[in-house]
Amino acid sequence: SELHIPYKNPFIPEKFDLLAEPLPVEDVDLSGPLKVLETKQVELYYKLDRTFRRPKASIRMKMICPVAYSSPRNSVMTNLFTLLLEDSLNEYAYDAVVAGMRYSLRNVTYGMHLAVDGYNDRLHVLANAIIEKIAAFKVNSDRFGKIRDQLERDFANFQKDQPYEHAMYNISFLLESPRWHVDDYLSCLRDGSVTVAAVDAFVPVLLGRMFAVVLVHGNVSEDWSKKFAANVTNMLHYQPIGQAEIPRRRIGQLPNDFAVVTRKKGL
């Protein structure tokens, strides 16, 4: 019984029709995406592809969460959340990867960034499964220790990078605001405060209040993109944030004749 034909892959597309007549090869489509929806919870941009002549589409979503980067500890826990979520999706998403689809979820200074690409006939299956997984997320304690330790090693290995990489990193650290240092992340991971219980308690706070900016591009309709945006708000059940709460990154500009010297102990 262990030897059997593989089960049907739910991500293999069956429809390859293009929704619009492609532009002539010599024409260039210079029009950008249009904002087709705006509420207190989500902003949606949409563009129908008429250039690449492929039955594919892509989703890009900025999940703007005020608490995600409000402290080094919150940044570390947001990072762990994205890593644990991707880890929990590995088995499910394997068939999607085999069928030519891909996704990524990463933490950024404004919160998180989700990208989903593939054949439009099955794109919604993977995209909605990711949103459902986010909504129902619980830390897998068996995997937490391994992923947490790997993240700590990644931060610690930064100290072994080439000196010029340290110089470039510290330039960004000194000029950008807000910006936490990798040393801050290591301290948080080593002080014992980042635990399974802590991450489990943090995720509802992270997702409880946010604003989503979604871009849908490709061989899909405007109604399709609106349905996806509605699924995001309906499944995540988050409260909106005010304009003043949107994280804004600032970069200092130094005068041309202004010299700055900073020193940091190396290995």
C-alpha positions, 0 to 999 in steps of 0.5 A: 500500500505504500507504493501507489501513484502520486495523488492529484496535484491541486495546483496543476492549472487546467485553464490557460486562456488569456483574458485580454488580447495581447498588445502588438510586440512593438507596443510598450504598455506604460500605464501603471496599476490602478487603485481599484479599492480603498478602505480603512483596512486595505488598499488594492492596486490592479493591472491586467497584463497585456505584455507578457502573453502568459496565463500567470499572475502575481500578488504582492502584499505589504502588511503594515503592522506598527508593532513589528519593528517597534523594538528589537525584541518585536523585530526578532519575534516577527522574524521568527513568525515568518520563518515558522509560518514558512516552515509549517507550509513546506509540506503543503506548498511542495506540490505548488512548487512542483507545479511552477508556483512560488511564494515568500513571506519575510519581515521588513521594517514596516511589518511583513511582505508577502509575494505569491506567483504562478499560473492564475488558474490556481494562484488563489488556492495557494494565496488563500491557504497562506492567509488561512495559515496566518490567521490560524497560526500556532507555534510548533514547539517541536520546530521552534527550538531548531528555527530559533537556534538557526536564526541565532547562528545567522545573527552570530555569523554576521560577526564573521563577515568581511570588514567591508560588509560590516562597514556598509551595514553600520553606515545604514545603521547610523543613517537610518531611523528606526534601525536596530542592530544585529547585536540587539537581535542577538541580545534578545535571543540570548536573554531567554525572553523569546520563547514559544509562549512569548511568540504565541502571545505576540502574534495576535498583537502583531496581526490584531491591528494593521493595514494591507496594501495589495498589488495584483498583476497578470492574467486575472480580472479586477473582480478576482483581485477584489475577492482576494483583498476581501479574503484578506480582511475577512480571514485575518479579522484585523482592526485598522490603524491610523495614518500616524501609526504607519511606520516611516523610515527616515534616512539622514543626509550628511553634508559633503564636508562632514566627516564621521568616524565610528569604531566597532570591535571586530573578531 
